[in-house]
Amino acid sequence: MVESIARVRHIRVTPQKARRVVALIKGKQAEEALAILKFAPQSASEPIYKLVAAGIANARVKADKDGEYLDEQDLYVANAYVDEGTTLKRFRPRAQGRAFQIKKRTSHITVVLSTPEVTDTTPAAKSKKASK
């Protein structure tokens, strides 16, 4: 089983908007997730598309390093989540000398890609399960 993680931090997308896009691809096959993100109208879909593509590349490198076979068609989005990053605080001038605060939010986005677990059906593996 190959598992790869791709992260992007301090991306200038609000977490609420990024979570809507991430919900579209959770549990989907990696290639299908790329197709969904390519045509999604939300602005957050572009950085998440790049992140999933980076996750696929990470899985390929990890499999080559470990000497395992990797079929990219088997990869799926095992987990994807968005955490809140730092908030940039800006001020906007208003009437009568006042100032209103504007919060420019950032996100930390994490995508975990994985291949499905292969169950061992040999008699030795079955006897190990029975003894537990």
Secondary structure, 3 states (H helix, E strand, C coil): CCEEEEEEEEECCCHHHHHHHHHHHCCCEHHHHHHHHHHCCCCCHHHHHHHHHHHHHHHHHHHHHHCCCCCCCCCEEEEEEEEEEEEEEEEEECHHHCEEEEEEEEEEEEEEEECCCCCCCCHHHHHHHHHC
